[in-house]
Amino acid sequence: MNREASMNLRIGIIGLGVMGADHAQTIAASVAGAEVAAISDIDGGRLAAAAHQYNAVAHAEAEDLIADPGVNAVIIASHDSTHSALVEACLAHRKPVLCEKPLAPTVEECVRLVLLEEELDLDFPLVSVGFMRRFHQPYQQLRDLLRAGELGRPLVVHETHRNVHAYPGTTAASVVTNSAIHEIDITAWLLDSPIVEAGWLAPVHPEPPPAWEGPQLIHLRAANGAIASVEVSVNARSAYTVSCEIVGDKGSARMAEPPAVVRTTDLQISRALAADWRPVFADAYRRELQEWTDSIRAGRASTLASARDGLDAACVAEAVLAAMDSGSPVPVRRPDTSSLTDHLVPALKGNTNDVP
Ligand code: ISE
């Protein structure tokens, strides 16, 4: 157990799958002012091993971790379908929460979370969403170039996102809500303009949606007039790769290939590529976790994506899914949250959480 008086932020992590385990490691190895204080996972063996490794409290139930007074901030890295209820529990306990993307798979759930948080009338928001690409330096440099006017008016964004293997249970829809949701968020963030229309295409194939795991082509149109094409493929087999190029009316800029060693053997030139996103975005995850920790300890809003950003991405994802069904481009519908706000949260009032 790790409950001695320390000035570190005591973080509880829910879910020890790929991302929960990765966050635990990053916090322990490279985030200043934070420690892994508690862990929860549905797999008892995995939970016990990680609790031992990090000298952390093990909670079989996620709700007990959130209620634990020894935990002052929570990371949710469990299955997408659990996000909404767990974020709500964090709000009830007034605990800052970093919820892995998506905030929740449906617009309805995201609206509820936004309203619950806003009704608490807090000094700074409690909910952050793990759109870590906002902390990836190449995206930040592309955004800086656009903001400085170096590329002129942005016209087209070309993006690709390829995973090696699909998760079991992947559907055409979950490719949008779990994978393409990154491009949905980062495109609006780069362009500084909300997405207003979405379209969807896929090659003709014997296995059409909903079972389709092959490449999808998503088209986005932003309010400022720019358009984006996103090729997303979760079963590409070749390697994990992500690319982004922005074309403006004065020039274009694209992410360069990551620094790597190029090998020449057997009459071939080659370099190693990543098997998944962790090595590609390791530095972005570290910077995101550091900023989250620093903001909570300083009692200020973080620069991570907010619950409203999570809702916005869900609205665009919903339009993509509607375009997938209808075969035509669909305008993005955004619920008028100001008319929905009545009396959602009396039950959440009254709890406190002391952050070091
Ligand atoms: C995964 O959940 C992630 O968040 C990765 O960043 C993304 O590239 C992958 O497609 C998702 O499945």
Boltz pocket constraint, residues with backbone or C-beta under 6 A from the ligand:
constraints:
  - pocket:
      binder: B
      contacts: [[A, 101], [A, 161], [A, 163], [A, 178], [A, 179], [A, 180], [A, 182], [A, 234], [A, 277]]
      max_distance: 6.0
